[in-house]
Amino acid sequence: EPEVTQTPSHQVTQMGQEVILRCVPISNHLYFYWYRQILGQKVEFLVSFYNNEISEKSEIFDDQFSVERPDGSNFTLKIRSTKLEDSAMYFCASSEAGRATDTQYFGPGTRLTVL
Amino acid sequence: AQSVTQLDSHVSVSEGTPVLLRCNYSSSYSPSLFWYVQHPNKGLQLLLKYTSAATLVKGINGFEAEFKKSETSFHLTKPSAHMSDAAEYFCVVSGRGGGSYIPTFGRGTSLIVHP
């Protein structure tokens, strides 16, 4: 069964450093998403991406965040200058279409620790 | 606006006994509702979803959920718990028919299964 994969599984970085989290969505999916879950808190939507553009973004997704689909398979989340409060689990997801009824398939997550 | 409340942060059951994980939602539009499960070090896996067809939805691994509009609930049940059911469960609401399709997650319920 096709899966969403994410690398790395764990990332430790110093405050102020840039990090790139990588995701490989399911190959025939057209919509891609990033979520984060701060320890002990809810899973929160960050951004959705379709046709090489951001479709929607939350208020969390500020100028320090960016997303990119650099090639036909990868989907990345970049955090330009990490802060302590960026420490969280980051989940990538993909879906065939972008309707509310569509199932999103999630990757296993990347645990980001900012020191 | 939409929100999800998972009424229990932890539920503990004995193997072979019924499981009930409670979820209440609010949505300005007709909602789509999902239950996801997360096993340790794994991504979020869809258990089942409600998208306006039958109100009783059957999912994988013997789970089912009933959409009750009058009670704004979408509780997850299973007749007989198995040790492998121990995991984190997330109730998710996603608006449709004019509402934002951005899903809103509940805080999660940790299911503990005792031998």
Interface residues (C-beta under 8 A of the other chain):
Chain A: E3 V4 Q6 S9 Y35 Q41 K42 V43 E44 F45 S48 E56 S58 F91 A93 G98 R99 A100 T101 T103 Q104 Y105 F106 G107 P108 G109
Chain B: S32 F34 Y36 N41 K42 G43 L44 Q45 L46 K49 T51 F90 S94 G95 R96 G99 S100 Y101 I102 P103 T104 F105 G106 R107 G108
